[in-house]
Amino acid sequence: MSRFLFVVPPEVGHTFPTVAVGQELTGRGHQVAWAGCPKAVRPLLPPSAQLIPVAANFGGETRTQIQARSLGLRGAEAFRFLWADYAIPLATSMAPGVAAAVDEFRPDVLVVDQLALAGALVAHQRGLPWATSATTSVELTDPLALMPKLADWAMRHLYDFQRDIGVPEGQRVDLRFSEHLVLVFSTEALIGPVNAFPSHYAFIGPSIGVRDGADTFPWGWMDPTRQHVLVSLGTCNREAGRRFFATAVAAVNPLAERLQAILVAPPDHLGPVPDHVLVREFVPQLDLLPHLDAVVSHAGHNTVCEALAYGVPLVLAPIRDDQPVIARQVTDAGAGVRVRFGRVGTTELQEAITTVLDDPSYRGAARRVQASFAAAGGAATAADHLEKLL
């Protein structure tokens, strides 16, 4: 039996993919633990999972304050914010706790999310084999190739962070990518050609586990004679979505005879809605997906990959960070339509929804991606690769 330690940031989309991998390793007889912020990470793990608490803060600001400041940022400005205001302060705060977690758990292998730079740092310092958990493919598409000055800026921040915590100059490395193994939770069918990547990059498809909550959903509300559309902006973007949710309700309002819509939104974000629209603060998304005909999303990597894993086409309204890149991957694959989050109107959104519902090419493309995901193997394939690091 070996020990695997997952190091994750306080983010749902970066933690969920590790859960199924951890469960697969546990089922093979290994001992598994997570290191992360208890308040953010504990609710995402199975009750029996071991979590080693690690402080995670952002230079005195709360995660909510950081998210609020990031709203409206685009392109290079958003990238700089992600590293200078989020990833580097997070790494600085997590480094002592991750080192303590390694001392306590004594792992044979670390599995480190790309935003949890402290995990990569400690792995290097201790000489431990480690894998990058690339839960979003944005760094792999190299959008900075067209902006070399921005790429240089990012690397300077990574090296300055290592300098500031005492790493000797000759030992500073790119903490985003492990030299041992990079687990990419996507496939060529979505991300595009992968033949240029090194051999230690493993494209395993999404890692999707089992989640609770299906028994709290009003399944009797769903009419089997109508199509079903889910509208979700993920866990981090709902506060920015008041206008978008209202537009979505207006877009589906005239479509009652043909569909029902489920909006994942705080109830106070909307006034009265028609009978064919259901507003729920939380939904059992994995249980819903087999019953859905389309998903309207912010292009978060988890939501996109989960929808495509069930062959469901998408309407995408990216907001920030990696979301425009993920949206482009989906549209390039032919599995969805993109709209402008801040500008889309009722008619445009209605047309986008009816397009992916009525044009079979979108579902056909979604099913091609679905087949590639199934062939890639997900959590089981990830566990295979991780065991080879022992």
N, C-alpha and C positions, 0 to 999 in steps of 0.2 A: 504493500500500500504506500502511495506517495501523497505528498501534500501540495495542493494548488491554492494560491492566494490571488483572488481577483481584486484589483484596485480600481475603484470607480469614482467618478465625480458625482455630485448631488443632482443628477439628472435622470429622469425616467427613461428616456430613449437610449441612454448610454448604459443603463443598468439592466434593463429587461433582457437584452440579448444574452447577457452573461448567465442569466438564471438557468436557462435550459442547458447550457453547456456545463454549468456546475452540477446540475442534476444528473446529466449523463455521466460525468466523471464519478459522482457519488455512487451511481448504480454499478460502476465498474470496480468499486471497492476502494476508491481513493478518498482521502480526507480533503474537504474543500471549505474555504472560508472567504469572506469578503471583508475588505477594509474600506471604510467610507463614513460619511456623515450619518449618524444614527437616525436623525429626524427625517432625512430625505430618502435614505436607502432601506431602512428597516421595513417600511410598509411594502416594498417591492419584492422582498425575499420571502421564500416559504417560511412558515413559523419555526421549523426545525433548523433553519440555516444558521450557521455561525457568523456573526458580524462582529468585527473588531472595530470599536469606535475610533474615528479619526476626525480631528477638528478640520472644518472646511469653511473658510471665510474669504472675504475679498477686500482686505485692507480696511476693515471697519464698516463696510457697507453690507447690507443684507443681500441675499440672492434676489429678493423682490426688487430692491432698489437698483441692482445691477440690470435686471431685465427691463425695468422702466426706462433706464437711461439708454438702453440699446434700441428702443423702438424708433423706427424711422431711419436707422442707419442702413446704408447700402454700399455695396462694392468695397473699395479699398478702406473706406472709413469703418465699415462693419468688421472687416478683417482685423484692422488694427485694434479695434475695441475688444474683439474676442481674445486676442493674445495679451494686450497690455493691461486690460481692465478685468479680464476673467481668468484666463488660463495661468498666467504667471503669478498673480496674487494667490490663486487657489493652490498652485504648486508650493509656494512659499509656506502657506499655512498647513498643508498636508504633510510636508516632508518629515517633520519630527514624528508625527503619529504613524506614518507608514513605516518608518524605521523601527519604531517600537512594535508595530504589528508583526514585522518580520522577525524581530527578536522573540516575540511571544509564540508565534505560530510555527516558525522555522520551516518555511515552505521550500519545496524542491524546485518549484517553478512559479513565477509571477505572471499573471495575465493582466495587462495594464491598458486601460482605455486611453485613447489618444489625448483626451483632455485631462487625464490624471498624470501629469508629467512627473509628479513626485514618485510614483511607482517605478517609472523607468529610471529615474535618478538613483533610487535605492538599489535597484537591481544591478546597475552598473557598479555602484560603490561596493556592493557585497559580492560581485562576481557571480551572480545567479542567472541561470537561463531565464529568459522572459519572452513573452509574446505580446505584440501589439494587438489590442482589440479595436479594430477599425469599424466602429458601429455606424459610421457614415463614410461614404466614399468620396467626399468632396476633396480631401487632401490627395487622394489618389488620381484624381483627374487633372491635377497640376494646373489649376486655373491661374497660378502665379507665373507660369512660363511666359505669359505675355506681359507680365509686370515684374521684370527681374529686380527692380529697386525695392519693391514690396517684399519679394522673397528674401532679399538680403536683409531687410529690416527685421523680418521675422526671425531669421537665424541669429542676428545680433542679440535680439531679446532672449532667445534660448540660451545663448552662450553667456550673456550678462547675468542671467538668473543663476546659472551654474557657478559663475565667478563669485557672485555675491554670497553664496552659501559655502564657499571655500573649495570648490572643485578646481584642482590644478589645471592650468591652461592646456596641457597636452592630453588631458583626460575628458575634455568637454566634447559632447557628441550631440547629434540630432535625436532628441528624446522622443520624437513623434513616431519613429519607426524602429522596431527591433531588428537587429542583425540576425536573430535566430528564427523568428516566425512572425508573419503579419497575417492575422485572421481578418479577411474581408467579408463582411456579411452582405455580399451581393454576388452577381455573376456577370459574365460577359454579355448576356442577353439584355441586361439593363445598363451596366456601366460602360459598355463598349469594348473594343479590342483590348485584350490583356496580355498579348504575347510579348510585349516589351517589358513586363514586370519581372523582377528577379524570381528565381525558382522557389524562394522561401515565402513568397506571397501566395496564400491559399484562399481561393475564391469559393467560399463554402455556402453561399446563399444565406437567407435569414435564419436566425435561431429563434424559434417560436416555441414557447412552453405552454403550460396550462395555467389559467388564471381563474380566480373565483369571481362570483358576482352574477352568474347566469340566472340564479334563482330569484334575483331581485328585479328582473326585467319583466315588464307586462307583455308577455308573448302573445296573449290573447288579443291584444290591440292590432296585431299585424294581420292584414287581409291577404290571404293567399292568392286572390285574383288580381292584385295590383303589384306593380314593381316597387322596389324599396331602395331609398337613397339615404346614405349616412352623411351628415355634414359635421366635420370635426376639425378643430384647429389645434388639437393636441393639448397637453397639460400646461404648456408655458405660454400659450398665445391667446387664450380665451379672453383675457382682459382687454386685448387689443382688437377684439372682434365684434364689438357691439354693432357697428355699421354693417359689417359683412353678414352677421347673422340676420339682421333685419332685411337685408337684400335677399338673402337665401329664402326667407319666409315669403317675401313678395314674389320671388321667382317661381316657387312651387305652388303658390296660392291657386292659380288657375288650372293646375294639373291634378286636381283631386280625383278625377275619374280614373286616372291611369297610374298614380303612384301615391305612396306614403313617404314622408321624410322624417328622419330622426335627427335632431340637432343636439349635439353634445355641448351644452352651454349652461352657465348659471341661470336659473329661472328669472332672476331680476334683470337680466340683460334684455329681456323681451317682454312685451305686453301680451295681450291675448293672441292666441294663434288658432288657425282653423283646425277642425277635427282630424284632418289627415296629416297634421304635423305634431310630433311628439318631442317635447323638450325634456332632456334628462341631464343632470349634472355629470353623471357617470354612466357608462354603458359597458356591457361585456363584449367588447369589440370582436374578440376572437370567436365568440359564439354567434355573433350577429353576421359575420362575414359570409358564411355559406348561404344566407338568406338575402343578401344584398345584390342589387343590379348595378350600382355605381357608388363611388365614394367621392365626396367633395372634401378636399383636404388642403392644408397649408404646405404640403410637400415635405413634411417631416419624414425622415428616412424610415422610421419604424412603421408608421401608418402606411406609407407607400408600399413597403415590402410585404407587410401583412396583407394588404388588399391584393397585391399581385400574386401572393402565395395562394390565394383562393381564386385567381383568375378574374378579379373584379376590376374593371376600368375606372379611371379617375378623372375628375376635374380638379385642377391644381391652381391654388392661389398663394404662391410663395410670399413670405413676409420678409425674411432676413436670413443671415448666416448661410448655411449650406442649402437652404431650401430652393433658391433659383437653380442651382446646379442639379439637384435631384429632379426638379420639375423638367428641366431640359432632357435629362436621361429618359424620363417617362415619355415625353413627347417624341423624342428621337426614336424610341422603341415602338411608337405608334399606339401606346396603351392609354393615352389620355390627352386632354385638352387643357391648355393653360389660359388663365385669366389674370387680370391685374387686381391684386388684393385691395389696394386702396382706391381704385377707380372703377371697378366693375359695377355696371348697372344691372337693374332687374332683367331687362331684355337679354343682355349679353349672357348673364349667368343662366337664365332659363334656356337659351339656345345651346350653351355648352353642355348642360345637363341632358337635354333631349338628344343632342348629337351623340354622346357616348352611349345613351340608352338605345338609340335607333340604328346607328351604324354598326353592323356586326364586326367591322374590321377592328374596332377598339377592343372588344372582348376577345377576338381572335388573337390580337397581339398580347393582351394580358395573359392569355392562356399559354402562349409561347414562353413568356417569362416565367409563368408558373411551372411549366415543365422543366425549365432550366434550374429553377430553385430546387425542385424535387430531386433532380439528378445530382445536384451539388452535395446534398446530404445534411446541411445545416449543423445542428449541435453534435450529432454523432461523428461527422467528419472533422469538426473542430476538435473533439476529444481525441480522435485518432492522431491528429497532428500534434496536439499537446503532449500526448504520451511519448511521442518520438523525441521530445526534448529531455526526457529523463536520462 
